[in-house]
Amino acid sequence: MAEHKPGSMDAKVQEKTFANFIRFVTWGTIISLGTLVFLALANG
């Protein structure tokens, strides 16, 4: 097993995955809130 050297890891893939996750959560939240507002107005 290779020895780990602090600061030598390439985190580009993890950063890209995290950015996509944040984008997914943001859009999911916007769509959920929009749906709830629509239902409240349509049911009102």
C-alpha positions in Angstrom: 0.0 0.0 0.0 1.4 3.4 -0.9 2.2 5.8 1.8 0.0 8.9 2.1 1.6 12.3 1.8 -0.5 15.2 3.1 -1.4 17.7 0.4 -0.7 15.4 -2.5 -4.2 14.2 -3.3 -6.0 15.6 -6.4 -9.4 16.5 -5.2 -10.8 17.7 -8.6 -13.3 14.8 -8.9 -14.6 15.2 -5.3 -15.0 19.0 -5.9 -16.9 18.4 -9.1 -19.1 15.8 -7.4 -19.8 18.1 -4.5 -20.7 21.0 -6.8 -23.2 18.8 -8.7 -24.7 17.6 -5.4 -25.2 21.2 -4.2 -26.8 22.1 -7.6 -29.1 19.0 -7.3 -30.1 19.9 -3.8 -30.7 23.6 -4.7 -32.9 22.7 -7.7 -34.8 20.1 -5.6 -35.5 22.6 -2.9 -36.7 25.2 -5.4 -39.0 22.7 -7.2 -40.4 21.5 -3.8 -41.1 25.0 -2.6 -42.6 26.0 -5.9 -44.9 22.9 -5.8 -45.9 23.7 -2.2 -46.7 27.4 -3.1 -48.7 26.3 -6.1 -50.7 23.8 -4.1 -51.4 26.4 -1.4 -52.6 28.9 -4.0 -54.7 26.3 -5.9 -56.2 24.9 -2.7 -56.8 28.3 -1.1 
